Amino acid sequence: MTPPLAPAGWSRWLVPPAALSVHLSIGQAYAWSVFKPPLESALGLSGTASALPFQLGIVMLGLSAAFGGTLVERKGPRWAMTVALCCFSSGFLLAALGAATEQYWLIVFGYGFVGGIGLGIGYISPVSTLIKWFPDRPGMATGIAIMGFGGGALIASPWSAQMLDSFGTESKGIALAFLVHGLVYAVFMTLGVLLIRVPPPGYRQGGDGGARPAADAAKPAATALISTAQVSAKSAVRTPQFWCLWVVLCMNVTAGIGILEKAAPMITDFFAETDAPVSISAAAGFVALLSAANMAGRIGWSSTSDLIGRKNMYRVYLGVGAVMYLLISLFGDSSKPLFVLCALVILSFYGGGFATIPAYLKDLFGTYQVGAIHGRLLTAWSTAGVLGPLIVNRVADSEEAAGRSGSGLYGLSFTIMIGLLVIGFVANELVRPVHPRHHVPAPREAADDHVTTEQHRAA
């Protein structure tokens, strides 16, 4: 399972496709809604019950990333990608068995629990490797991979719908669709397992983009918030910087999910009482636009962070995001273009926040155990995944019970989102360089490089 070290001159641009093969596959999770209506019809499920596999999958994503992060760092990216492949594909195969036998608990266990572990391990599997290959552009590198997770649904949604049209929406047809998913994703993810390479010990990026030893290339310079020191995952969670970033990510994700989770009914409600109501097909198109903005933001904004810095980028995410929510709240029901534009910007920040956070962690804590640190930080995603929908849906239900309708259903929840983004903005401003007492001693890094070299020789 130890990935081979890249030979001299090996192009680092072969690493992002390896990461994409995993992230485009596990990004299918965002397309689960395609299976909800057929499952509800075939197995007699409620809307709440049909959402259980997805909800459990997201919970397991956060938990497996948090608890498995250190193991991923120790075992390496090839081991992690293999575990992700086995769990994610097996989850579909178990779900196929559950659909064929009409045992819904098996679908929940397979797709949600087993597949969810594959989601978490697969999500963090390439992060530290990409950052080590691209010390000069870590935001762009992680953005390319994490863009795949956001864009996976753009492929999976029409593909899954086409299979259900061909195989049928009865239990047997659903089972066959799950089976094809499991087998095809296994083949596609195998490409990443075979292609992944790690840089040689002491690698520093040279001008030609190939693998070069440290003596042949300059080490990136440290700045106020870009440290060349290293911090272990165990020490990182004891720092205020980690918890500030936890709050930053949680608030940014909560704000994005506030629109994403209820996008279609939200735009319909906003303009239901106007002269130009939004049709069902137009609402579906709006959801597709949001998915595109989510994907584009992951590569666009994370690459921008390499130029302006991570802290400044999160100032944009959180500060401008709050302004976008304010504009929707005040003028959204009077202008469709304004509503759509603001929502697209918010969703691009949502995606960009996911893609930028690994580079922010690398700046503060170094590359030593950045994958493990990233895994622990993703518990903020699990929290936001519950918090965002809860705020928007609970407030909308309460406002409807009070006799309000249209845009009035969302005014209070948007105000709450603005407040949360302000909290995130303040948390970002509190981020400072990590105190030297948390740094791993320099000889440790050299020892790790020596161990890696000896393991390679033994292999």
Residue pairs with C-beta under 8 A, 6 or more apart in sequence:
1 75
1 76
1 78
1 79
1 82
2 76
2 78
2 79
2 455
2 456
2 459
3 76
3 77
3 78
3 196
3 197
3 198
4 197
4 198
4 456
4 459
5 197
5 198
5 199
5 200
5 456
6 12
6 197
6 198
6 199
6 200
6 211
7 211
8 200
8 210
8 211
8 212
8 213
9 208
9 210
9 211
10 197
10 210
10 211
11 209
11 210
12 133
12 134
12 199
12 205
12 209
12 210
12 211
13 209
14 195
14 197
15 126
15 129
15 130
15 133
15 141
15 195
15 196
15 197
16 130
16 141
16 144
16 145
17 191
17 192
17 195
18 81
18 126
18 191
18 192
18 195
18 196
18 197
19 125
19 126
19 129
19 130
19 144
19 145
19 148
19 192
19 196
20 144
20 145
20 147
20 148
20 192
21 188
21 189
21 191
21 192
21 195
22 81
22 84
22 85
22 122
22 125
22 126
22 145
22 148
22 189
22 192
23 122
23 123
23 126
23 145
23 146
23 147
23 148
23 149
23 152
24 148
24 149
24 151
24 152
24 155
24 188
25 88
25 122
25 152
25 185
25 188
25 189
26 84
26 88
26 118
26 119
26 122
26 123
26 149
26 152
27 148
27 149
27 150
27 151
27 152
27 153
27 155
27 156
28 152
28 153
28 156
28 160
28 181
28 185
29 54
29 57
29 58
29 61
29 119
29 152
29 153
30 149
30 150
30 152
30 153
30 156
30 291
31 152
31 153
31 156
31 157
31 160
32 51
32 53
32 54
32 57
32 111
33 54
34 156
34 157
34 160
34 161
34 164
35 50
35 160
35 164
35 174
35 177
36 47
36 50
36 51
37 169
38 164
38 169
38 173
38 174
39 45
39 50
39 99
39 104
39 107
39 174
40 46
40 47
40 49
40 50
41 169
42 99
42 102
42 169
42 170
42 171
42 174
43 102
43 104
43 171
45 104
49 104
52 108
52 112
53 95
53 107
53 108
53 111
53 112
53 115
54 111
54 112
55 112
56 108
56 112
56 113
56 116
57 111
57 112
57 115
57 116
57 119
58 116
58 119
58 381
58 382
58 385
59 116
59 382
59 385
60 112
60 113
60 115
60 116
60 117
60 119
60 120
61 116
61 119
61 120
61 123
61 378
61 381
61 382
62 120
62 378
62 379
62 381
62 382
62 383
62 385
63 120
63 379
63 382
64 116
64 117
64 119
64 120
64 121
65 120
65 121
65 123
65 124
65 374
65 375
65 376
65 378
65 379
66 120
66 375
66 376
66 378
66 379
67 375
68 117
68 120
68 121
68 124
68 375
69 124
69 233
69 369
69 371
69 372
69 373
69 374
69 375
69 376
70 233
70 369
70 372
70 375
72 79
72 80
72 121
72 124
72 125
72 371
72 372
72 375
73 128
73 233
73 369
73 371
73 372
76 198
77 125
77 126
77 128
77 129
77 196
77 198
78 193
78 196
80 121
80 122
80 124
80 125
81 122
81 125
81 126
81 189
81 192
81 193
81 196
82 193
83 117
83 118
83 121
84 118
84 119
84 121
84 122
84 125
84 189
85 118
85 122
85 185
85 186
85 189
85 190
85 193
86 118
87 114
87 115
87 117
87 118
87 121
88 115
88 118
88 119
88 122
88 185
88 189
89 118
89 182
89 183
89 185
89 186
89 189
90 110
90 114
90 115
90 118
90 182
91 110
91 111
91 112
91 113
91 114
91 115
91 116
91 118
91 182
92 110
92 111
92 115
92 178
92 179
92 181
92 182
92 185
93 110
93 178
93 179
93 182
94 106
94 107
94 109
94 110
94 111
94 114
95 106
95 107
95 110
95 111
95 115
95 178
95 182
96 110
96 175
96 176
96 178
96 179
96 182
97 103
97 106
97 110
97 175
98 104
98 105
98 106
98 107
98 108
98 109
98 110
98 175
99 107
99 171
99 172
99 174
99 175
99 178
100 171
100 172
100 175
102 171
111 178
120 375
120 378
122 189
123 149
123 378
124 371
124 374
124 375
124 378
125 371
126 145
126 192
126 196
127 142
127 145
127 358
127 370
127 371
127 374
128 367
128 369
128 370
128 371
128 374
129 196
129 198
130 138
130 141
130 142
130 144
130 145
131 138
131 141
131 142
131 358
131 359
131 362
131 367
131 370
132 198
132 199
132 203
132 367
133 141
133 199
133 203
133 205
134 140
134 141
134 205
135 204
135 205
135 220
135 367
136 205
136 220
136 306
137 303
137 306
138 306
138 358
138 359
138 362
138 363
139 302
139 303
139 304
139 305
139 306
139 310
139 313
139 355
139 356
139 359
140 299
140 302
140 303
140 306
142 302
142 355
142 356
142 358
142 359
143 298
143 299
143 300
143 301
143 302
143 303
143 352
143 355
143 356
144 299
146 298
146 302
146 351
146 354
146 355
146 358
147 295
147 296
147 298
147 299
147 351
147 355
149 298
149 354
150 291
150 294
150 295
150 297
150 298
150 351
150 354
151 291
151 295
153 291
154 288
154 291
154 292
154 295
160 177
160 181
163 176
163 177
163 180
164 173
164 174
164 177
167 173
167 174
167 176
167 177
199 211
200 211
200 213
201 449
201 450
201 452
201 453
202 213
202 214
202 449
203 211
203 212
203 213
203 214
204 212
204 213
204 214
204 216
204 217
204 218
204 219
204 220
205 212
205 217
205 220
206 212
206 216
206 217
207 217
219 228
220 226
220 228
221 228
222 228
224 433
225 309
225 310
225 311
225 363
225 364
225 431
225 433
226 363
227 363
227 364
227 365
227 366
227 433
227 434
228 366
229 366
229 434
229 436
229 439
229 440
230 365
230 366
230 367
230 368
230 369
230 439
230 440
230 444
230 445
231 239
231 364
231 365
231 366
231 368
231 369
231 373
231 434
231 438
231 439
231 440
232 368
232 369
232 440
233 369
233 372
233 373
233 376
235 438
235 440
236 242
236 361
236 365
236 369
236 373
236 376
236 434
236 438
237 373
237 376
238 438
239 434
239 435
239 438
240 430
240 432
241 364
241 365
241 431
241 432
241 434
242 365
242 373
242 376
242 377
244 427
244 428
244 430
244 431
245 357
245 360
245 361
245 364
245 377
245 427
245 431
246 377
246 379
246 380
247 380
247 423
247 424
247 427
248 314
248 318
248 353
248 357
248 424
248 427
248 428
248 431
249 353
249 357
249 377
249 380
249 381
249 384
250 380
250 381
250 383
250 384
250 387
250 424
251 318
251 384
251 420
251 421
251 423
251 424
251 427
252 314
252 317
252 318
252 321
252 349
252 350
252 353
252 421
252 424
253 350
253 353
253 354
253 380
253 381
253 384
253 385
253 388
254 384
254 387
254 388
254 391
254 417
254 420
255 321
255 325
255 346
255 349
255 350
255 388
255 417
255 420
255 421
256 294
256 346
256 347
256 349
256 350
256 351
256 353
256 388
257 350
257 384
257 385
257 388
257 389
258 388
258 391
258 392
258 413
258 414
258 417
259 266
259 290
259 343
259 346
259 347
260 290
260 294
260 347
260 350
261 388
261 389
261 392
261 393
262 389
262 392
262 393
262 396
263 283
263 286
263 287
263 290
263 343
264 280
264 283
264 284
264 286
264 287
265 283
266 392
266 410
267 278
267 282
267 283
267 286
267 339
267 340
267 343
268 277
268 278
268 280
268 283
269 405
269 406
269 407
269 409
269 410
270 278
270 332
270 333
270 339
270 406
270 407
270 410
271 277
271 278
271 333
271 336
271 339
271 406
272 278
272 405
272 406
273 405
273 406
274 333
276 336
278 286
278 336
286 340
286 343
289 340
289 344
290 343
290 344
290 347
293 344
293 345
293 347
293 348
293 351
294 347
294 348
294 350
294 351
295 351
296 348
296 351
297 347
297 348
297 349
297 350
297 351
297 352
297 355
298 351
298 352
298 354
298 355
299 355
300 348
300 352
301 313
301 316
301 317
301 348
301 349
301 351
301 352
301 355
301 356
302 313
302 352
302 355
302 356
302 359
304 313
305 312
305 313
305 352
305 356
305 359
305 360
306 359
310 356
310 359
310 360
310 363
311 360
311 428
311 431
313 352
313 356
314 353
314 356
314 360
314 424
314 428
315 425
315 428
316 349
317 349
317 352
317 353
317 356
318 421
318 422
318 424
318 425
318 428
319 421
319 425
320 345
320 349
321 345
321 346
321 349
321 421
322 417
322 418
322 421
322 422
322 425
324 342
324 343
324 345
324 346
325 342
325 346
325 414
325 417
325 418
325 421
326 414
326 418
327 338
327 342
328 338
328 339
328 342
328 343
328 414
329 410
329 411
329 414
329 415
329 418
331 338
332 338
332 339
332 342
332 407
333 339
333 406
333 407
354 381
357 374
357 377
358 370
358 374
361 370
361 373
361 374
361 377
362 370
364 431
364 433
364 434
365 373
365 434
366 440
368 440
368 445
368 448
391 413
391 416
391 417
392 410
392 413
395 409
395 410
395 412
395 413
395 416
396 409
396 410
396 413
399 408
399 409
399 410
399 411
399 412
400 409
